[in-house]
Amino acid sequence: MSFDDRRRNVRSLLFFLVALLGTAVVSFAGTFAGAADREQNGRRYTPTAADRALPPAVGASPGPRVALTFDDGPSPQVTPFVLDVLAAKQVPATFFLQGEHVAAHPDLVRRIQAEGHVVANHGWEHSWFPDLTPEEAEDDIRRTDDELTEITGVRPVLFRYPFGQPSPGGDAALARLGLTGGVHWRWASDRPGDFQCPGAGAVTDYVVTEAVDQAMILLHDAGDVVGCAPDQLDYLPRAIDTLRARGVTFGVVAPSPVPSTVNAGSRAAVVPR
Ligand SMILES: [Zn+2]
């Protein structure tokens, strides 16, 4: 083999290696882009003819009023679908957002706010507050508050403890930060909640059963529900249509000096948006 032949061989080998590397890089990037696309393309909701024929929402009305509350979000897998349904059905809701998810998906937080829902604080990393020191409790709440304020330009006024588990240190921090909480929810039935993945029929049944006047209904748009079958989300348009047919209207959670008898004594009320 001549020197030139050897040089040509080395050159073809190099060319081959570069091409191989290029293909690997493209396919590696493609895998990531694919994953990102799948994540961003969670289920979406298309308004029905009945949704499009809804008259514009009116403020106060005489029937029972309930608040749909969504915890642990936002998530790209569930929040867009929830927001699509709420927009199509003209239903306002209250979102108790988790700080670390807020920091990861500020665009979804902005969409929640832009579409007229209430943005509230659910702590930074879903801690069990009884295990936190008073300093840790205050840091968890304050950090979430600051992140939400930076993204929305509005400081939240409501806080819900993760797992509904308060602590004296947490309560002291809420008082210092001027937040109302913990905001609880109505849980009068023994039915499984959405986080237990019981399916669309069972979650619809749970929502409809809990929906007495002033009920704050506990639902989720992230956390455990991300692992439920995607068609469980059918509960949301179904439950809204069922309740509306019964004369129920939808409000949002607001601070109140009077403890709520149907929501475990929460100092909060369901008011028209
Ligand atoms: Zn939670």
Boltz pocket constraint, residues with backbone or C-beta under 6 A from the ligand:
constraints:
  - pocket:
      binder: B
      contacts: [[A, 71], [A, 72], [A, 122], [A, 126], [A, 161], [A, 162], [A, 163]]
      max_distance: 6.0
